[in-house]
Amino acid sequence: MDEYALLIAVTNTATLFTGGAVALLSYRAFKRTKSQALQAVAVGFGFIVVGSVSGAIAHLYGGSVGLGVAIQSAFTAGGFTILLYSLYAETTTTTTVTIRRSD
């Protein structure tokens, strides 16, 4: 193992837990509201987490830091693209406000 293996393992573990928590909470909110935007948030963060874990596996078992970084970077870019989409996605829930005049 190289000198950065511990740092890579700790940061990827933090990414797994924090990103996984955000993805899980977003998915639960999607199930409750059926909002496409929240579904895209869950998928985007899930994509980033999968990339982080895949990059770590490539680094540890493939023996190549460069390959691990390339995989993680590609998944991160894809995840952020999905998150960007979520900001523009239509929401399926609407709120109707009724204003009553008192005479």
N, C-alpha and C positions, 0 to 999 in steps of 0.2 A: 504494500500500500504506500501511496505517496503521502507527502506532508499535509495535504489538504483533505484527506479522506474523512477525518473526524468532523471537520467543519462542513463538508458536503453532506455527511450523514445527518448532522444536527439540523442544518437548514432545510434539508429535504423532509425530515420528520416534522419540523414545524410547519412547512408548507402542506404536508399531508393532513395534519390535524386541523389547522386553521382554515385552509381552503376546503377541506372536506366538511367542516362545520358550516361554512357559508353555503356550500352546495346543498347540503342536507336541509338547512333552514329555508333556502330558496325553493327547493323541491316541495317541502311541506306547504309553503305559502302558495306555490303553484297549484297543488292538489286542492287546497281550500278555495282558491279564487278562480282557477282555470285561466289565469292570465298568461298569455304567450310570452310577455316580457319576462315574467318570473321564471318561466320554463327555460328561456334562453339564458338567463343568469345562472340557473342551476347547471345547465349544460356547459356554459363557458367556464365556470369555476371547476367543474368536473374535468373538463379537457385540460386545464392548467395543472390540476393535481395529477392526472394520469401522465402527463408529460414529465412532471417532476420525478415521479416514481420510475418511469421508463428510462429517463436520463440517468438516474442513480443506478439502476440495474445494469445499464450499458457500461457505466463507469466501473462498477464493482466487478462484474463478471466478464465484460468485454475487454477490460483493461485499458480502455481509452477514454481519457478525460475529454478529448475533443469530440468524440462521438456522443458522449453523454450530454455535453453542452449543446451540440447541434440538435439533438432530439428534444431536449428541454426547451430550447429557444423556439423551435418550430411549433411545438405544442402551445407554448406561451403566446406566440403570435396568433395562432388559431383561436385560442381561448379569448384573447382580447378582441379579436374580430367578432366573435359571437357575442361578447359583452357589449360591444359597440352596437351591434344589431339590436340587442335588447333595449337600448335607449330609444330606438325608433319604432319598435314593435307596437302594434295596436293592442290596447288592453281590451279584454272582452267584458269587463264589468263596467257598468255606467251608473252614475248617480243622478237621480232626478230630484231637482229642488222645486218645491211648490211654495210660492209666495202668496199669502192671503192678505187681502186688504181688510182692515177693520174700518167699518163705516160708523 
